[in-house]
């Protein structure tokens, strides 16, 4: 981490209520549940969409483990409703990157230049293009607001607001898998 302060295990996050892209309240922390706070890239990001579809496919399992998904993008709510409005969990707009700064989630060229992400980028772009051609998905912006070099961040926050686990991505597709998230929830006694 360069230039920003990284979150550490046990850090207490400020109690807050975010608003998702549909106007619903999203409390963090949430009584009786863990919150998986994901800080992703931009609306329509093909790499983010590839990961989030794996989360969608196992959303019931995640919920049953006592985990609430909250996904943040550095895009406007209008753009997110267009690109991610159908996701079954809270999607939050943070175009000013306030949460990114607070949680120490950075942008860096390695997000898309790291060799370990290249094959995923190709797969994600092809899948995204297929959705665009079939008129099921809008085309992502070529020059997204907030840039395309965002790195992902994952944070597991307990009901008392303490960070129980975290991961700072080294490239655009470096985040917890659903299996890793469920293992972390089990370790927290969920």
C-alpha positions as CSV (number, residue, x, y, z in Angstrom):
1,X,0.0,0.0,0.0
2,X,1.5,3.3,-1.0
3,X,0.2,6.6,0.1
4,X,-2.9,5.4,2.0
5,X,-3.4,3.8,5.3
6,X,-4.5,0.2,5.1
7,X,-7.2,-1.2,7.4
8,X,-5.9,-3.7,10.0
9,X,-7.5,-6.7,11.7
10,X,-9.7,-5.5,14.5
11,X,-10.1,-2.0,13.2
12,X,-13.4,-0.5,14.2
13,X,-15.2,1.1,11.3
14,X,-17.5,4.0,11.8
15,X,-21.1,3.1,12.2
16,X,-23.0,4.4,9.1
17,X,-26.0,3.9,6.9
18,X,-25.2,3.9,3.2
19,X,-27.9,4.1,0.5
20,X,-27.9,1.6,-2.3
21,X,-28.7,2.4,-5.9
22,X,-32.4,1.7,-5.4
23,X,-32.7,4.0,-2.4
24,X,-32.6,1.3,0.3
25,X,-30.7,1.8,3.6
26,X,-27.6,-0.3,4.1
27,X,-26.4,-0.3,7.7
28,X,-22.8,-1.0,8.4
29,X,-22.3,-2.7,10.7
30,X,-25.5,-4.8,10.6
31,X,-26.9,-6.3,13.8
32,X,-26.7,-10.1,13.9
33,X,-24.8,-10.4,10.6
34,X,-21.4,-10.1,9.0
35,X,-21.1,-7.6,6.2
36,X,-18.9,-8.4,3.2
37,X,-18.0,-5.0,1.9
38,X,-16.5,-5.3,-1.6
39,X,-14.9,-2.2,-3.2
40,X,-14.9,-2.9,-6.9
41,X,-14.0,-0.8,-10.0
42,X,-16.4,1.0,-12.3
43,X,-20.0,0.3,-13.6
44,X,-19.9,-2.3,-16.3
45,X,-16.4,-3.4,-15.5
46,X,-16.2,-6.8,-17.3
47,X,-13.7,-8.2,-14.8
48,X,-15.9,-7.2,-11.8
49,X,-19.0,-8.6,-13.5
50,X,-17.3,-11.9,-14.0
51,X,-16.6,-12.1,-10.3
52,X,-20.0,-10.8,-9.2
53,X,-21.8,-13.4,-11.3
54,X,-20.1,-16.1,-9.2
55,X,-21.4,-14.3,-6.1
56,X,-24.9,-14.1,-7.6
57,X,-24.8,-17.8,-8.3
58,X,-24.2,-18.6,-4.6
59,X,-26.0,-15.7,-3.0
60,X,-28.4,-17.9,-1.1
61,X,-25.5,-19.8,0.4
62,X,-23.8,-16.6,1.4
63,X,-27.0,-15.3,3.0
64,X,-27.5,-18.6,4.8
65,X,-24.0,-18.2,6.3
66,X,-25.1,-14.9,7.9
67,X,-23.2,-12.7,5.5
68,X,-24.7,-9.6,3.8
69,X,-23.1,-8.6,0.5
70,X,-22.5,-4.8,0.0
71,X,-20.7,-4.0,-3.3
72,X,-19.4,-0.5,-3.9
73,X,-18.3,1.0,-7.3
74,X,-16.7,4.3,-8.0
75,X,-19.5,5.2,-10.4
76,X,-22.8,7.1,-10.2
77,X,-26.0,5.5,-9.1
78,X,-27.5,6.1,-12.5
79,X,-24.7,4.2,-14.3
80,X,-24.9,1.5,-11.7
81,X,-28.6,1.0,-12.1
82,X,-28.0,0.5,-15.8
83,X,-25.1,-2.0,-15.4
84,X,-25.8,-3.6,-12.0
85,X,-29.4,-2.9,-11.1
86,X,-30.4,-6.6,-11.3
87,X,-27.9,-7.8,-8.7
88,X,-29.7,-9.4,-5.7
89,X,-27.6,-7.6,-3.1
90,X,-26.8,-4.0,-2.1
91,X,-24.9,-2.0,-4.7
92,X,-23.6,1.4,-3.6
93,X,-22.3,4.3,-5.6
94,X,-19.2,6.1,-4.4
95,X,-18.1,8.2,-7.4
96,X,-16.0,10.5,-5.1
97,X,-14.1,7.4,-3.8
98,X,-14.7,8.3,-0.2
99,X,-15.0,4.7,1.0
100,X,-12.0,3.8,-1.1
101,X,-9.9,6.4,0.6
102,X,-11.2,5.5,4.1
103,X,-10.4,1.8,3.6
104,X,-7.1,2.3,1.8
105,X,-8.2,0.8,-1.5
106,X,-6.0,2.2,-4.3
107,X,-5.7,2.5,-8.0
108,X,-2.7,1.3,-9.9
109,X,-1.7,0.4,-13.4
110,X,-1.0,-3.2,-12.2
111,X,-4.8,-3.6,-11.9
112,X,-4.9,-4.5,-15.6
113,X,-1.2,-4.8,-16.4
114,X,-0.4,-7.6,-14.0
115,X,0.3,-10.8,-16.0
116,X,-2.0,-12.9,-13.7
117,X,-5.0,-10.9,-14.8
118,X,-4.5,-11.0,-18.6
119,X,-6.4,-14.2,-19.3
120,X,-9.2,-13.2,-17.1
121,X,-9.5,-9.8,-18.9
122,X,-9.8,-11.6,-22.2
123,X,-12.4,-14.0,-20.8
124,X,-14.3,-11.1,-19.1
125,X,-14.3,-8.9,-22.2
126,X,-15.5,-11.7,-24.4
127,X,-18.4,-12.5,-22.0
128,X,-19.2,-8.8,-21.7
129,X,-19.2,-8.3,-25.5
130,X,-21.5,-11.3,-25.9
131,X,-24.0,-9.7,-23.5
132,X,-23.7,-6.4,-25.4
133,X,-24.2,-8.1,-28.8
134,X,-27.3,-9.9,-27.5
135,X,-28.7,-6.6,-26.2
136,X,-28.7,-7.9,-22.6
137,X,-26.0,-5.6,-21.2
138,X,-25.0,-2.0,-22.0
139,X,-21.6,-1.3,-23.3
140,X,-19.2,-0.3,-20.5
141,X,-17.6,3.1,-20.9
142,X,-14.2,3.2,-22.7
143,X,-13.0,5.9,-20.3
144,X,-15.0,5.2,-17.0
145,X,-15.3,7.9,-14.4
146,X,-12.8,7.3,-11.7
147,X,-10.5,5.5,-14.2
148,X,-10.0,1.9,-15.1
149,X,-7.0,1.2,-12.8
150,X,-8.9,0.5,-9.6
151,X,-7.9,-2.4,-7.4
152,X,-10.4,-4.4,-5.5
153,X,-10.8,-4.6,-1.8
154,X,-12.7,-7.1,0.4
155,X,-13.6,-6.5,4.1
156,X,-15.5,-8.7,6.5
157,X,-17.1,-6.6,9.2
158,X,-18.7,-8.1,12.3
159,X,-21.9,-6.8,14.0
160,X,-19.8,-4.7,16.3
161,X,-18.1,-2.9,13.4
162,X,-14.7,-4.6,13.7
163,X,-12.9,-5.7,10.6
164,X,-12.5,-9.5,11.0
165,X,-10.7,-10.1,7.7
166,X,-9.6,-8.2,4.7
167,X,-7.9,-8.5,1.3
168,X,-6.3,-5.8,-0.8
169,X,-6.2,-6.9,-4.4
170,X,-2.9,-6.9,-6.3
171,X,-4.7,-6.8,-9.7
172,X,-8.3,-6.4,-11.0
173,X,-9.3,-10.0,-10.4
174,X,-7.7,-10.5,-7.1
175,X,-10.5,-10.9,-4.6
176,X,-12.0,-13.5,-2.3
177,X,-13.7,-16.4,-4.0
178,X,-17.1,-17.4,-2.6
179,X,-15.5,-20.4,-1.0
180,X,-12.9,-18.2,0.8
181,X,-15.7,-15.9,2.0
182,X,-17.7,-18.8,3.4
183,X,-14.6,-20.2,5.1
184,X,-14.1,-16.8,6.8
185,X,-17.7,-16.7,7.9
186,X,-17.4,-20.2,9.4
187,X,-14.3,-19.1,11.3
188,X,-16.4,-16.3,12.7
189,X,-18.9,-18.8,14.0
190,X,-21.6,-18.2,11.4
